[in-house]
Amino acid sequence: MINDVTDIKLRNLKDILNVVRFQDGLTKKYIAGTTNLSFSTVSNLCNDLKVIGVLSDEKQAILSIGRTPHTLSFNYRDYCTICIDLQLENTLRYAILDLRNTVLCKDTVDISDKTTVLEIGMCAKQLIDASVSKYGLREKKIIGVGVSVPAVYDLLDGKLVNSSVRIFEDAPLKKDFQRVFQLPVYVDNIVNFYALSVHTKFSYVSNIVCMDISQGVGVGVIAEGNLVRGKNGYGSEVAHIPIGDTHRRCQFCGGFGCVETELSMAGILDTYSPGGRSGPLLIQWEEFVECLQTNPQLAHTVAERVGRLAGKLATILINLFDPELFFIGGYIAELPAPIEPYILEEIDLRCSRSRERGLKIQCDKNDTENIFIGISDTIYKGWNPTEK
């Protein structure tokens, strides 16, 4: 919401930066035409951005006689974002990106010895400080930290709820990470970052649903160009929709048939590797996928069950939100047997009209860089370039 002249100026500044963010060598005239701002407004704001070092300009080389125009470029290399992915229990992934979403460095570490969110934050800070030094990034200005979690971020009390990882339940993660990093911190469910990343790529599409099946089952929804959050931040929460096995009790809510109990990585492992599990979830999953590659019959059984259940959940979401694009991603994309045919069969059974009218379904490969881009874009959108 625009409240005063300061808000209007910031909005106009960001409109200009959005134009130059991925393009170099633009004139003020071009920027004015693209943003629908007056030339004088663009000129004044670009001058402000040059003074603080966000933009730079150079004379355009032309052969005609007359005034030589200046072209503007965004000094995106001077800034960076810290992106932290905590979607898997006992695993921390992090990356540092510049403001054109180029990954400057990244790593994955085991954090099974950490017992509190504050400890995880302190560990992340040490790792990132070491990477900043190792890769010569000290001269870059860090504009914020983003953290993806397998939980809902409660907008009212700032705590995590409905998490598939016990350590995060009711944790004030944002507050703890701000205390550690002393920077703006953005916390959200991993699939909301996923949805924002997809919307950045498909900016011309206004209605998108993204479903991620990994540590938990999460859904991010872009409706008419906006991320659906709801009053408390619980918008599009689907983990406890009771369409799963009615004989399986959910360890979190105590009910039976919650879709996440069966469709998550842990749920799949519990179903098809019932001999007891130990060790980091990611290692267990990798071993399970490797086992499936040598057992085509079991791989087909898993793919059909997972695909049909994911398809039933997809039909609920398609009927609720009527999207133009539906993305399905996460670690289930690593299953060796294809799940897409079973998902599409369920969707065609219950949502045939949506498909006939152009609904596109895409099963994405599991790519953490997409999550990092979504996190980085969120930090960028919250960035005020005039703040010191």
MOQUIFEN-V113992 format. One record per residue. RES is the residue in three letters. PHI is phi in radians with two decimals (999 if undefined). PSI is psi in degrees with one decimal (999 if undefined). Layout:
RES:PHI:PSI  RES:PHI:PSI
This chain:
MET:999:133.4  ILE:-1.55:117.6  ASN:-1.82:-32.0  ASP:-2.69:-175.2  VAL:-1.06:-36.6  THR:-1.08:-42.4  ASP:-1.11:-40.3  ILE:-1.11:-42.4  LYS:-1.11:-43.7  LEU:-1.11:-42.0  ARG:-1.05:-44.2  ASN:-1.15:-38.9  LEU:-1.04:-45.4  LYS:-1.19:-33.3  ASP:-1.07:-41.6  ILE:-1.14:-46.6  LEU:-1.11:-34.0  ASN:-1.10:-32.0  VAL:-1.27:-43.3  VAL:-1.57:-5.6  ARG:-1.00:-41.4  PHE:-2.02:13.4  GLN:-2.36:138.7  ASP:-1.86:161.7  GLY:1.22:38.8  LEU:-1.72:146.3  THR:-1.57:159.9  LYS:-1.06:-36.0  LYS:-1.08:-44.4  TYR:-1.10:-44.3  ILE:-1.08:-42.6  ALA:-1.06:-43.1  GLY:-1.16:-35.0  THR:-1.32:-36.4  THR:-1.59:-10.9  ASN:1.11:24.5  LEU:-1.66:156.0  SER:-1.17:155.7  PHE:-1.09:-38.6  SER:-1.15:-39.4  THR:-1.11:-46.7  VAL:-1.08:-42.7  SER:-1.09:-46.3  ASN:-1.13:-44.0  LEU:-1.23:-36.9  CYS:-1.12:-37.6  ASN:-1.11:-41.0  ASP:-1.06:-42.1  LEU:-1.21:-30.7  LYS:-1.21:-39.5  VAL:-1.06:-39.6  ILE:-1.57:3.7  GLY:1.50:8.8  VAL:-1.36:-36.8  LEU:-2.03:156.1  SER:-2.35:158.4  ASP:-2.36:162.7  GLU:-2.64:156.3  LYS:-1.28:139.1  GLN:-1.44:131.3  ALA:-1.38:112.2  ILE:-2.32:158.4  LEU:-1.73:-16.7  SER:-1.34:157.6  ILE:-1.42:140.1  GLY:2.35:-170.8  ARG:-1.16:132.7  THR:-1.54:116.4  PRO:-1.28:153.9  HIS:-1.69:145.5  THR:-1.94:149.9  LEU:-1.98:145.8  SER:-2.40:148.3  PHE:-1.50:128.9  ASN:-1.43:59.4  TYR:-1.14:-24.9  ARG:-1.24:-16.5  ASP:-1.43:-6.7  TYR:-2.23:155.1  CYS:-2.66:165.4  THR:-2.15:150.1  ILE:-1.84:121.8  CYS:-2.06:122.4  ILE:-2.13:128.1  ASP:-2.01:116.4  LEU:-2.01:30.4  GLN:-1.17:-26.8  LEU:-1.86:136.3  GLU:-1.02:134.7  ASN:1.20:14.3  THR:-2.29:131.9  LEU:-2.10:121.9  ARG:-1.92:140.7  TYR:-2.52:156.7  ALA:-2.63:153.7  ILE:-2.00:125.5  LEU:-2.08:147.7  ASP:-1.46:-179.1  LEU:-1.46:8.7  ARG:-1.93:19.1  ASN:1.15:25.4  THR:-1.44:129.3  VAL:-1.34:117.5  LEU:-1.51:-32.8  CYS:-2.88:157.8  LYS:-2.78:160.3  ASP:-2.84:164.4  THR:-2.27:132.3  VAL:-2.36:154.3  ASP:-1.49:127.3  ILE:-2.12:29.8  SER:-1.13:-17.0  ASP:-1.52:-2.4  LYS:-1.59:132.5  THR:-1.96:-7.2  THR:-2.39:159.6  VAL:-1.11:-36.5  LEU:-1.08:-41.1  GLU:-1.08:-40.1  ILE:-1.11:-42.2  GLY:-1.08:-43.1  MET:-1.16:-37.6  CYS:-1.11:-45.3  ALA:-1.05:-41.6  LYS:-1.09:-43.8  GLN:-1.10:-42.6  LEU:-1.12:-42.8  ILE:-1.25:-39.3  ASP:-1.03:-40.9  ALA:-1.13:-39.9  SER:-1.20:-39.2  VAL:-1.02:-42.3  SER:-1.23:-45.5  LYS:-1.10:-40.3  TYR:-1.74:11.6  GLY:1.14:44.9  LEU:-1.86:11.3  ARG:-1.11:-27.2  GLU:-1.37:-12.0  LYS:-1.44:145.2  LYS:-1.59:121.7  ILE:-1.45:121.8  ILE:-1.66:-8.6  GLY:2.93:170.4  VAL:-2.17:133.5  GLY:-2.11:140.4  VAL:-2.28:121.6  SER:-1.69:137.8  VAL:-2.37:153.5  PRO:-1.50:63.8  ALA:-2.83:168.3  VAL:-1.62:133.7  TYR:-1.60:111.8  ASP:-1.26:118.5  LEU:-1.23:-21.0  LEU:-1.51:-45.8  ASP:-1.89:-1.5  GLY:1.25:18.4  LYS:-1.92:164.7  LEU:-1.60:138.1  VAL:-2.39:165.3  ASN:0.92:41.3  SER:-1.54:142.7  SER:-1.48:1.9  VAL:-2.11:119.1  ARG:-0.97:-39.7  ILE:-1.08:-22.1  PHE:-1.57:-15.8  GLU:-1.09:124.2  ASP:1.11:18.7  ALA:-1.49:136.3  PRO:-1.47:63.2  LEU:-1.04:-43.6  LYS:-1.05:-46.7  LYS:-1.06:-43.7  ASP:-1.16:-41.4  PHE:-1.25:-34.1  GLN:-1.13:-37.6  ARG:-1.10:-38.9  VAL:-1.36:-46.8  PHE:-1.56:-22.7  GLN:0.97:43.7  LEU:-2.49:162.5  PRO:-1.04:133.9  VAL:-2.12:134.5  TYR:-2.08:124.2  VAL:-2.12:134.8  ASP:-2.80:164.3  ASN:-1.08:141.7  ILE:-0.96:-36.6  VAL:-1.31:-23.1  ASN:-1.17:-40.3  PHE:-1.12:-38.0  TYR:-1.05:-46.3  ALA:-1.10:-40.8  LEU:-1.14:-37.3  SER:-1.11:-44.8  VAL:-1.11:-40.6  HIS:-1.17:-32.9  THR:-1.09:-42.2  LYS:-1.24:-39.0  PHE:-1.98:62.3  SER:-1.14:-19.2  TYR:-1.44:-4.7  VAL:-1.81:129.2  SER:-1.67:-19.6  ASN:-2.28:111.2  ILE:-2.37:140.1  VAL:-2.14:131.0  CYS:-2.10:129.8  MET:-2.08:125.4  ASP:-2.03:127.0  ILE:-2.06:103.6  SER:-2.49:-117.4  GLN:-0.97:-41.9  GLY:-2.30:-167.1  VAL:-2.04:113.3  GLY:-2.20:155.5  VAL:-2.36:132.9  GLY:-2.07:134.2  VAL:-2.18:127.3  ILE:-1.81:115.0  ALA:-2.06:120.3  GLU:0.89:39.6  GLY:1.52:-1.9  ASN:-2.10:143.3  LEU:-1.23:128.9  VAL:-1.39:120.2  ARG:-2.07:-35.1  GLY:1.45:177.1  LYS:-1.08:-45.1  ASN:-1.82:-3.7  GLY:1.75:5.1  TYR:-1.64:6.3  GLY:-0.98:135.4  SER:1.13:23.7  GLU:-1.30:123.9  VAL:-2.16:-3.6  ALA:-0.95:-32.3  HIS:-1.89:20.1  ILE:-1.17:124.9  PRO:-1.49:68.5  ILE:-2.02:8.9  GLY:-1.61:-161.5  ASP:-1.15:116.9  THR:-1.24:-5.2  HIS:-1.68:-4.3  ARG:-1.79:122.9  ARG:-1.48:136.2  CYS:-1.34:127.5  GLN:-1.27:-11.8  PHE:-1.70:-47.3  CYS:-1.79:-17.6  GLY:1.53:-6.2  GLY:-1.42:178.5  PHE:-2.01:143.4  GLY:1.50:8.4  CYS:-1.06:132.8  VAL:-1.06:-34.5  GLU:-1.18:-29.7  THR:-1.04:-31.6  GLU:-1.83:-31.5  LEU:-1.65:-14.2  SER:-1.27:170.1  MET:-1.00:-47.2  ALA:-1.11:-38.8  GLY:-1.11:-41.0  ILE:-1.15:-42.3  LEU:-1.13:-41.2  ASP:-1.11:-32.2  THR:-1.31:-43.6  TYR:-1.90:-3.5  SER:-2.32:62.9  PRO:-1.32:7.6  GLY:-1.42:11.7  GLY:1.68:139.1  ARG:-2.17:149.4  SER:-2.68:158.7  GLY:1.62:172.6  PRO:-1.00:138.9  LEU:-1.01:-40.4  LEU:-1.08:-41.6  ILE:-1.14:-42.8  GLN:-1.03:-43.2  TRP:-1.13:-45.0  GLU:-1.08:-39.2  GLU:-1.18:-38.0  PHE:-1.14:-45.4  VAL:-1.08:-39.7  GLU:-1.11:-39.0  CYS:-1.12:-41.4  LEU:-1.09:-31.5  GLN:-1.15:-21.7  THR:-1.77:1.3  ASN:-2.35:79.1  PRO:-1.00:-35.4  GLN:-1.14:-46.1  LEU:-1.16:-38.7  ALA:-1.04:-41.0  HIS:-1.16:-41.9  THR:-1.07:-45.7  VAL:-1.11:-46.2  ALA:-1.06:-41.2  GLU:-1.17:-45.8  ARG:-1.13:-47.1  VAL:-1.13:-43.0  GLY:-1.11:-42.7  ARG:-1.20:-40.3  LEU:-1.19:-42.0  ALA:-1.10:-37.3  GLY:-1.14:-40.0  LYS:-1.11:-41.5  LEU:-1.13:-39.8  ALA:-1.06:-39.1  THR:-1.14:-36.1  ILE:-1.08:-45.6  LEU:-1.21:-38.0  ILE:-1.14:-42.3  ASN:-1.19:-29.9  LEU:-1.35:-43.5  PHE:-1.94:-11.5  ASP:0.86:58.4  PRO:-1.38:164.9  GLU:-1.58:-32.1  LEU:-2.22:139.3  PHE:-2.26:117.6  PHE:-1.90:137.5  ILE:-2.16:120.7  GLY:-2.50:-168.0  GLY:1.85:-168.5  TYR:-1.25:-16.0  ILE:-1.16:-19.0  ALA:-1.13:-14.4  GLU:-1.50:-7.9  LEU:-1.03:133.6  PRO:-1.18:-29.5  ALA:-1.62:140.6  PRO:-1.20:136.5  ILE:-1.76:-12.8  GLU:-1.00:-43.4  PRO:-1.02:-36.5  TYR:-1.32:-36.4  ILE:-1.09:-48.9  LEU:-1.13:-35.3  GLU:-1.08:-43.7  GLU:-1.14:-41.8  ILE:-1.16:-44.0  ASP:-1.13:-29.9  LEU:-1.19:-39.1  ARG:-1.96:-16.2  CYS:-2.33:41.5  SER:-1.09:-35.6  ARG:-1.14:-39.5  SER:-1.07:-42.6  ARG:-1.15:-41.1  GLU:-1.10:-29.5  ARG:-1.66:17.5  GLY:1.82:6.8  LEU:-1.05:127.3  LYS:-1.81:131.0  ILE:-1.92:129.7  GLN:-2.34:126.6  CYS:-1.65:112.5  ASP:-1.49:145.7  LYS:-1.20:153.2  ASN:-1.27:111.2  ASP:-2.37:105.2  THR:-1.16:-21.4  GLU:-1.13:-31.0  ASN:-1.08:-39.2  ILE:-1.15:-44.0  PHE:-1.05:-39.7  ILE:-1.13:-41.6  GLY:-1.08:-41.3  ILE:-1.12:-46.6  SER:-1.09:-40.0  ASP:-1.12:-36.6  THR:-1.12:-43.2  ILE:-1.09:-45.0  TYR:-1.04:-43.0  LYS:-1.12:-29.7  GLY:-1.54:-2.1  TRP:-1.35:130.2  ASN:-1.84:104.2  PRO:-1.16:-14.3  THR:-1.55:-10.9  GLU:-1.36:138.8  LYS:-1.49:999
